[in-house]
Amino acid sequence: MRERIIRATLVAGTLDIFSAFVFAGMAGTAPHAVLQFVASGPLGDRARGDPAWLWAIAGLAVHFAIMACMAGAYMLIAQRRPALRRHPVVAGLLYGLLLWAIMYWIVRPWRWPAMWLPAAYAALPIGRIAWNISNQLFSHCILVGLPIAFIAAGRRR
């Protein structure tokens, strides 16, 4: 199981961070700033300072540590629930949705109260809200949930 957790962490973590780089880049944010933001979650706002490259490396480590927890949790549950391994598409999409809900409705608002979704999106037009949430769901469901579920199932599609 350890090998699957490592593989799922590397695959889903890489897809997810590249997705974050692309979507943040479209909004004018550089990759190192994305990683500094990730580091600032557990390490505090000092992670947004200098030296930026050091905090970016810390952010990458934090990102993959979080992804290892996500992959490990799924592997443990899937080991006890064979239906998750038999139906990786549905299970992966639902797991991605669960991860999105936890990240955007609990973790981020807990660390950064201004990021609570209703407050963060209050002043945005509906099209921008839809774009942001669809990007988040794409990343969590397609790029994180599905790869983890397929690796847990022992299948490659």
C-alpha angles and dihedrals in degrees: 000000000000091000091053092049090051092047093047091047093052096043099042093037093052094046092047097048093047089050089051090050092051097046093042090047090054086057092048099260119134121230093246090055090053090053092045089053090052090050091050090064097075098010100049135237093307085079088074091063136074140342085043094186092057093050089046090056089048089050091052090051091049091048093053092043090055090046090051089055091049093048094043093050091051093047091052093049094043090052089061097036110054091186088072090059093045094051106035096159096057093036093048094048092048092046090051089051090050091049090049091051092049093046099044101032101036117012102041096041090046091055097033111023092191088064094067100129100239091048095041092052099037095103098037125100115251092250092057091047091051091048093050096046093045090053090050093048092046091054096044099040104032103027100034111019098043098047091047092049094047092049090048089051091052092235133120118207 
